[in-house]
Amino acid sequence: MTDIILHRVLPISKRLISERVQSGETVVDATAGNGNDTLFLAELVGENGRVIAFDIQQKALDATKQHLGELAGRTRLILDSHANVREYVDGEIGGAMFNLGYLPYSEDESIITTPSSTIAALDALLGLLKKSGIITITVYDGHDGGSEERDALLAYIRTLHQGDVHAIRYELLNQRRNPPFLIAMEKMRDFTEVRKVADE
Ligand SMILES: C[S@@+](CC[C@H](N)C(=O)[O-])C[C@H]1O[C@@H](n2cnc3c(N)ncnc32)[C@H](O)[C@@H]1O
């Protein structure tokens, strides 16, 4: 019996993104890291699509470029914070992925995603996302600063109007050693600025 439905977080995030991203679209990898999600997205959008991938570390973008191989041509690698995504993306995007925390296999685990830039990027990406598009966020909260980012992110998401965005949390409860959990968000209607529940 190999037919698993309750996959781990990473395959589920890819499956959700695949459900909605169309060939030829522009998508965003908000945290390129070693480029695993960037490569997945580059394959998904096809030769006429575009992946815009952010990281604040040059070594992450170098690793991503190497990982992409011949698909690097479909990808724009940006050495800047994802909080500035609107400076680089003007049209609609088909989807976006985040993978929070520090660069895996790096000597410096102190360079981490932070609440303010993660939330600023998410807020901007929700505005840029096509209707019915999906944003996935893989959240690691076991490192220093991880629980603060988790709490701030969940608090921000809870303020979002349900008519604009549906947000879910998915996690494998019996996975040991600081497992990640997944937040997935689906855009329910066209908008460019998110509404907060308190704004009603
Ligand atoms: C968990 S790693 C990403 C892993 C990646 N998805 C992969 O497939 O290898 C998180 C990455 O986010 C990057 N990062 C931290 N703050 C950032 C920011 N404000 N904007 C963009 N990237 C950031 C880190 O440098 C790190 O490489």
The ligand as a Gaussian input file, in Angstrom:
#p B3LYP/6-31G(d) Opt

LIG

0 1
 C       14.336000      27.963000       4.675000
 S       15.291000      28.867000       3.532000
 C       14.484000      28.586000       2.008000
 C       14.672000      27.211000       1.445000
 C       14.347000      27.084000      -0.028000
 N       12.950000      27.168000      -0.306000
 C       14.948000      25.856000      -0.639000
 O       14.290000      25.202000      -1.447000
 O       16.108000      25.548000      -0.340000
 C       14.875000      30.541000       3.881000
 C       15.614000      31.532000       3.019000
 O       14.998000      32.809000       3.195000
 C       15.990000      33.774000       3.025000
 N       15.514000      35.060000       3.552000
 C       15.556000      35.534000       4.823000
 N       14.992000      36.753000       4.880000
 C       14.590000      37.058000       3.617000
 C       13.953000      38.190000       3.041000
 N       13.601000      39.241000       3.788000
 N       13.697000      38.172000       1.718000
 C       14.041000      37.091000       0.948000
 N       14.646000      35.984000       1.444000
 C       14.920000      35.978000       2.774000
 C       17.185000      33.189000       3.757000
 O       18.381000      33.818000       3.343000
 C       17.089000      31.720000       3.385000
 O       17.912000      31.424000       2.290000

